[in-house]
Amino acid sequence: MAQIRLEGVSKVYGGHLVIDNLSITIPDGECFTFLGPSGCGKTVVLRLIAGFEEVSGGEIFIGERLVSSKPKNIHLPPEQRRIGVVFQDYAVWPHKSVFQNVIYPLIMQQIPDTEANERTREAIRQVNMDGLEHRMPFQLSGGQQQRVALARALVSRPNVMLLDEPLSNLDANLREEMRFEITELRKKTGVTILYVTHDQEVALAISERIAVMDPKGYIRQIGTPDEIYEKPADGFVFRFMGISNFLPLSFRDGKMCIGNSDSVLDREIPPEKIDGVRTGKTVAGCRPYDVVLTRDKTSAIGVLKRIIYLGPILDYRVAVGSLELRVQQDIEDALSEGLHLQEGDTVGLRFLDLLWFENRDSEQEVT
């Protein structure tokens, strides 16, 4: 297995800079995810590592081996990089059985039959497809076809697995199942996995570390799933990682009010944030579950505009002046507290937790 190291990597298409001076190290055996909106360049990074594209600047190492270098004019083709690649669309051959699909790379490498057969059976076992070796792709579910693609990538015993949105074509249940399979696969094989996705749930579920990319291709934060979600580096990361509320604040009559309303914020502002709040450079942020609706209307109040039933969750839209907030509460908790609310009701809002961001980051659009 091997670490991946990018040093000052850039990529230009037709005069358009897509990746700019990217430096990052992915340790041996880690499951690392590039997460970002469509068009941010995350798949370009994967293709550069795989060797499908040449770097416009910088160098890429897999292990201690230099595989791409613009200054040294080095570009090893994909087949010499000891990588396995799994694509979004499975790319299994419809006219070949499971066994024939998986063994194909070894046939191309002219591996002796006995060894090739043994390695193929081992790869099929690793993805829990035992007993299905002779089935054709049309006899398999989407999740099973994706397992075939994983086994075919594993059979060559790569140092690195590159996964490009491999779960996006699966339904919710299969995505959850395959997330577990990928995690177990890394534990079984110890292979370094680089995963590319725009799906926050998948990234949080399978990754040891995540790099969040913005629409311009810059990395805004690298961290563990817990760090990325609970301690976002800026407003862009906070917004991208889930449903978010941003609260502009203003001082009026000695009170801190939310937006243009008369609703008073019931939390103290950190001293170092007060100047930013006064000048409009700093806004508060919170998740829907960090706001509690109450019957108490002594501080922040709003008008309930919409109630959406989401199984165990009630999703509320609450207007505070011209600002609309998302609030989510467990349905059992809401009912036990006597919150039999209707659209049009005036409600109190209690904020459990607030984060603080520069106003410019809260306004950036996520596509």
C-alpha positions in Angstrom: 0.0 0.0 0.0 1.1 3.6 -0.4 0.6 7.2 0.6 -0.4 9.8 -2.0 1.4 13.1 -2.1 0.6 16.1 -4.2 3.1 19.0 -4.2 2.0 22.3 -5.8 -0.2 20.6 -8.3 -2.2 22.7 -10.8 -4.3 21.9 -13.9 -5.3 24.3 -16.7 -7.9 23.6 -19.4 -7.9 26.0 -22.3 -6.6 28.8 -20.3 -9.0 28.2 -17.4 -7.2 27.3 -14.1 -9.2 24.5 -12.4 -6.7 23.3 -9.8 -4.2 25.9 -8.3 -1.1 24.9 -6.4 -2.7 22.0 -4.5 -0.4 20.4 -1.9 -1.7 17.5 0.3 -0.6 14.2 1.7 -2.9 11.2 2.2 -1.2 8.7 4.5 -0.8 5.0 3.7 -4.1 3.1 4.4 -6.3 6.1 5.0 -9.7 6.6 3.5 -9.7 10.2 2.4 -12.5 12.1 0.6 -12.5 15.1 -1.6 -16.0 16.7 -1.0 -17.4 19.6 -2.9 -20.1 20.9 -5.2 -20.4 20.0 -8.8 -17.7 21.5 -11.0 -15.3 22.3 -8.2 -12.5 20.1 -9.7 -12.5 17.2 -7.3 -12.8 14.6 -10.1 -10.0 16.4 -11.9 -7.7 15.8 -8.8 -8.6 12.1 -9.0 -7.9 11.9 -12.7 -4.5 13.6 -12.2 -3.6 11.0 -9.6 -4.8 8.2 -11.8 -2.8 9.4 -14.7 -5.8 10.0 -17.0 -4.8 13.7 -17.2 -1.3 15.3 -17.1 -0.5 18.0 -14.5 0.0 21.5 -15.7 2.3 22.2 -12.7 3.7 20.4 -9.7 4.3 16.8 -8.8 2.4 13.7 -7.7 4.0 10.8 -5.7 2.4 7.4 -5.0 4.5 6.0 -2.3 8.0 7.1 -2.9 7.5 6.9 -6.7 7.2 10.1 -8.7 4.4 9.4 -11.1 3.7 12.9 -12.5 6.0 16.0 -12.8 5.7 19.0 -15.0 9.2 20.3 -14.2 10.8 16.9 -14.9 8.4 16.0 -17.8 7.3 12.7 -16.1 3.9 11.2 -16.7 3.5 7.5 -16.0 0.4 5.9 -17.6 -2.4 4.6 -15.4 -1.4 0.9 -15.8 2.1 1.7 -14.3 0.7 3.4 -11.2 -0.6 0.3 -9.3 -4.0 1.9 -8.8 -7.6 0.6 -9.0 -10.3 2.9 -10.2 -14.1 2.5 -9.7 -16.4 4.8 -11.6 -19.9 6.2 -11.1 -21.5 4.0 -13.8 -20.0 0.6 -12.7 -18.6 0.0 -16.2 -19.1 -3.8 -16.0 -19.2 -5.7 -19.3 -22.8 -6.8 -19.9 -21.7 -9.9 -21.9 -19.3 -11.2 -19.2 -20.1 -13.0 -16.0 -19.1 -11.8 -12.6 -16.0 -14.0 -12.7 -15.1 -12.9 -16.3 -15.5 -9.2 -15.4 -13.2 -9.5 -12.4 -10.5 -11.7 -14.0 -10.2 -9.5 -17.1 -7.4 -7.2 -15.8 -5.3 -10.2 -14.9 -5.8 -11.6 -18.4 -4.5 -8.3 -19.8 -1.5 -8.6 -17.5 -0.9 -12.1 -18.7 -1.0 -13.5 -15.2 -0.8 -17.4 -15.2 -4.2 -19.1 -15.1 -3.8 -20.7 -11.7 -2.8 -17.5 -10.0 -5.4 -15.4 -11.9 -8.2 -17.8 -10.9 -7.1 -17.7 -7.3 -6.8 -13.9 -7.1 -10.2 -13.5 -8.8 -11.9 -15.8 -6.3 -10.2 -13.9 -3.5 -11.4 -10.5 -4.8 -14.9 -11.8 -5.2 -14.8 -13.0 -1.6 -13.5 -9.6 -0.4 -16.7 -7.9 -1.8 -19.0 -10.6 -0.4 -20.1 -11.9 -3.8 -19.3 -15.6 -3.1 -21.6 -17.9 -5.0 -22.5 -15.3 -7.7 -19.4 -15.9 -9.9 -21.4 -17.1 -12.9 -24.2 -14.6 -12.9 -24.5 -12.0 -15.6 -24.8 -8.3 -14.8 -28.5 -8.2 -15.8 -29.1 -10.7 -13.0 -27.5 -8.4 -10.4 -28.8 -5.4 -8.4 -27.1 -2.1 -8.7 -25.2 -2.6 -5.5 -24.0 -6.0 -6.6 -22.8 -4.6 -9.9 -20.9 -1.9 -8.0 -19.3 -4.7 -5.9 -18.2 -6.4 -9.1 -16.5 -3.1 -10.1 -14.8 -2.9 -6.7 -13.6 -6.5 -7.1 -12.2 -5.9 -10.5 -10.3 -2.9 -9.1 -9.0 -5.0 -6.2 -7.9 -8.0 -8.2 -4.7 -6.3 -9.5 -3.7 -5.7 -5.8 -3.4 -2.0 -6.2 -1.6 0.3 -3.7 -4.3 2.9 -4.1 -8.1 2.7 -4.8 -9.7 5.8 -6.5 -13.4 5.9 -6.2 -15.3 8.5 -8.3 -18.9 9.0 -7.1 -19.4 5.2 -7.1 -22.7 5.3 -5.1 -24.5 8.1 -6.7 -26.6 5.9 -9.0 -27.8 3.7 -6.2 -31.0 4.1 -4.1 -30.8 5.2 -0.5 -30.8 1.6 1.0 -28.1 0.4 -1.4 -26.0 3.5 -0.8 -26.1 2.8 3.0 -25.2 -0.8 2.4 -22.3 0.0 0.1 -20.9 2.6 2.5 -20.5 -0.2 5.0 -18.9 -2.4 2.3 -16.3 0.2 1.4 -15.4 0.8 5.1 -15.1 -3.0 5.6 -13.0 -3.3 2.5 -10.5 -0.8 3.7 -10.2 -2.7 7.0 -9.7 -6.0 5.2 -7.2 -4.9 2.7 -5.5 -1.9 4.2 -5.5 -0.2 0.8 -5.3 3.6 0.6 -8.7 4.9 -0.6 -9.3 8.2 -2.3 -13.0 8.9 -2.6 -14.6 11.8 -4.6 -18.2 12.9 -4.0 -20.6 15.7 -3.5 -22.6 13.7 -1.0 -22.0 14.9 2.5 -23.6 11.8 4.1 -21.3 9.4 2.3 -18.2 11.5 3.1 -19.1 11.7 6.8 -19.8 7.9 6.9 -16.8 6.4 5.3 -13.9 9.0 5.7 -11.1 9.2 8.2 -10.5 12.7 6.8 -12.3 15.0 4.4 -11.1 17.9 2.3 -14.0 20.3 1.5 -13.5 22.2 -1.8 -15.3 25.3 -2.8 -16.7 26.1 -6.4 -13.3 27.6 -7.4 -11.4 24.5 -6.5 -9.8 25.7 -3.3 -9.7 23.6 -0.2 -11.5 25.4 2.6 -10.9 22.8 5.3 -9.3 19.4 6.0 -10.3 17.4 9.0 -12.0 14.4 10.5 -15.8 14.1 9.9 -16.4 15.3 13.4 -14.2 18.4 13.0 -15.7 19.3 9.6 -19.3 19.1 10.8 -19.0 20.4 14.4 -16.2 22.9 13.9 -16.5 24.3 10.3 -13.7 26.6 9.4 -16.0 29.1 7.7 -19.5 29.8 6.6 -19.0 28.1 3.3 -18.2 24.8 5.0 -21.0 25.2 7.5 -23.5 25.8 4.7 -22.3 23.0 2.5 -22.3 20.4 5.2 -26.0 20.5 5.9 -29.1 22.6 6.4 -28.0 25.9 7.9 -29.4 29.1 9.4 -27.5 32.4 9.3 -28.6 35.2 11.6 -27.7 38.8 10.8 -27.8 40.7 14.1 -28.2 44.4 15.0 -28.0 46.5 18.1 -31.2 48.5 18.8 -32.2 50.2 22.0 -29.3 48.5 23.8 -30.6 45.0 22.7 -29.3 42.5 20.2 -32.0 41.9 17.7 -32.3 39.3 14.9 -32.3 40.8 11.5 -34.8 43.6 11.0 -37.1 42.2 13.7 -37.7 43.1 17.3 -36.8 39.6 18.4 -34.0 39.7 21.0 -31.3 37.1 20.8 -31.3 35.2 24.1 -27.5 34.3 24.0 -24.5 36.3 24.9 -22.1 37.3 22.1 -18.4 36.3 22.6 -16.6 39.6 23.4 -14.2 39.1 20.4 -17.2 39.0 18.1 -19.0 42.1 19.2 -17.2 44.6 17.0 -17.8 42.3 13.9 -21.5 42.0 14.8 -21.9 45.8 15.2 -20.3 46.5 11.8 -22.2 43.7 10.1 -19.1 41.7 9.3 -20.0 38.8 11.5 -23.2 36.7 11.6 -24.4 33.9 13.8 -25.1 30.4 12.5 -27.0 27.4 13.8 -28.4 24.1 12.6 -32.1 23.5 12.6 -31.8 21.2 15.7 -30.0 24.0 17.6 -33.2 26.0 17.8 -36.1 25.0 20.1 -39.6 26.2 19.6 -41.4 27.2 22.9 -44.6 28.8 24.1 -42.4 31.4 25.9 -42.5 34.6 23.9 -40.3 36.8 26.2 -37.2 36.9 23.9 -37.0 35.8 20.3 -40.3 35.3 18.6 -41.3 34.2 15.2 -44.4 33.2 13.1 -44.7 29.6 12.1 -45.1 29.6 8.3 -44.9 25.9 7.4 -44.9 22.5 9.1 -43.5 19.5 7.2 -43.8 15.9 8.6 -40.6 14.0 8.0 -41.3 10.7 9.8 -39.8 11.1 13.3 -38.9 14.7 12.6 -41.1 17.9 12.3 -39.5 20.4 10.0 -40.6 24.0 10.7 -40.2 27.2 8.7 -40.3 30.2 11.0 -40.4 33.8 10.0 -38.4 36.2 12.2 -39.1 39.6 10.5 -38.0 39.1 6.9 -35.7 36.2 7.9 -36.9 32.6 7.5 -35.3 30.0 9.8 -35.4 26.2 9.6 -36.1 24.4 12.8 -36.3 20.7 13.3 -37.5 18.8 16.4 -38.1 15.2 17.3 -41.9 14.6 17.0 -42.1 12.8 20.3 -40.3 15.6 22.1 -42.5 18.2 20.5 -45.7 16.4 21.5 -44.5 15.6 25.1 -43.9 19.4 25.5 -47.4 20.2 24.4 -46.3 21.8 21.1 -49.4 21.1 19.1 -48.6 23.9 16.7 -50.3 25.2 13.6 -49.2 27.3 10.7 -49.7 31.0 11.6 -48.9 30.5 15.3 -46.6 32.9 17.1 -43.8 30.9 18.8 -40.8 31.6 21.0 -37.3 30.5 19.9 -34.5 29.4 22.2 -31.1 29.0 20.6 -29.0 26.1 22.1 -25.8 26.8 20.2 -24.4 29.4 17.9 -21.3 29.5 15.7 -19.8 32.8 14.3 -18.8 33.5 10.7 -17.7 36.2 8.5 -20.7 37.6 6.7 -19.1 37.2 3.2 -18.8 33.4 3.7 -22.4 33.1 4.8 -23.5 34.7 1.5 -21.5 32.4 -0.8 -23.7 30.3 -2.9 -23.3 26.5 -2.9 -24.1 24.8 -6.2 
